[in-house]
């Protein structure tokens, strides 16, 4: 059980650090922040998180960790998504999620697309959430 707790702590730290700094922490940063005794243990846990699809690592790039942030949308519903951009801008869009005849999910943009809070024409996404009503 401690393994799952440590994995969760490492993932949470990587997400928070990347959100605050715009780049991933080093393994040494992760080690110090989570109280892990060795950098090799951090490496092992990062590899486990990568195998689970919760982190991505670009080979031979320093600080190349990135998080895979997923939103679970209820099937057969329409939700308003809030997409946060790195420059502080926000994009809102409505999307519908439906199951089709083959058992797969269809995703459609529908309704409102509100880009009035964007600050620039190009930006990277730093967060995505379902907007509560």
N, C-alpha and C positions, 0 to 999 in steps of 0.2 A: 504493500500500500504506500510505503514511503516513496517508492519509485514514481508512482502516479502523482503524488504531491510535489515532488521535486520537478517532474516534467512540467506540471502546471505552473510552478513558480518561475521556471526558466522561460517558458512561453510568455507568461504575463510580463516578465521583465523585458524580454526582447521587444514585445509590442509597445510597452510604455516608453522604452528608451528610443525606439525608432520614431514614435509619434512626437516625442519631445525634441529630438535632435535631427531628424530627417535622414538618418542612416543607422545601421545596425550597430549594436555594441560588439566589442571584441570578446573573445572567449575569456580573457582575463577580467574584463568588466563584469561579465556574467558570473564568473567564479566569485569575485569579491561581493557582488550584490546578493547572491543567493546562499553564500556560506559553504559552497562546495569546496572540498579540500584540494582538488587538482584540476588543472586545465584539461587533462585527458578525460576526466569524468564529465566535464562540460561537453567536450567533443562527442563522447558516447551518447549523451542525452540529446544533443542537437541532431545527431544522426538518427536517433529513434524518432524524434519529432519530424524529421525530413521523410523518413520511411512511412510515417502515418499521414503525410501530406499536409502537415500543419505548419511546416517551415520549408522554404526553398533555399538552396545554397548554390551560388555560382562558383564553379571550380576555379581555383587559383586567383580569386579576387578577394582582397582584404575587406572585411566588414560587408560581406556579400549576402548575409542572411536577409530574407524577406518573409513576411508573414503571409499566410493564405487566409484571408478573412472571408468568411462565408456568412451569408444570411439565409436562413431557412424561411421560405415563403410558403404559407399554407396553400395547398392545392385548391383549385376552383375558387379563387378569391382575387380581388383587386386590392393592391396595397400601394401606398405612396412611399417611395423611397427617397431618402435624403442622402445625397452623395457629397461628401466633404472634400474640397480640393486643397492642395498644399498651401496655396496662397491665401487661404481663409475664406474663399468663395464657397457657395453652396448651390447645388443643382437639385431640384425636386422633379421627380417624374412618377407617373402612375404606371403600374404594370399589372397585367393579368397573368395568372399562372393556372393552367388547366391541364388535366391529363387527357391524352388523346387515345385513339382506338388501339394503338400499339402498346399502350402502357407507359409511354414516355411522357415527358412534361413539355408543354408548349409555353413559351414566354413571349408576351406581346407588350409593347409599349402602347398605352392607350390614355386618353384623357389629357390631363395637364402635363406639360413640360415647362417648368418654370426655371428659366436661366437668368432671371433678373438679379440674382445675388452673386453671379459669377464676377470675378474681379479681372480676369484676363481671358484671352482667347485660347490659351493652352495651359494646362496644369495637370499635375498628377493627383490621382485619387488617394486620399489618406484614410478615409473612413466611409462606411456605408451602413445605414441603419434603416429600419422600418419606422416611418414617422407615425407617432401615436396621435390619435385624434382627440 
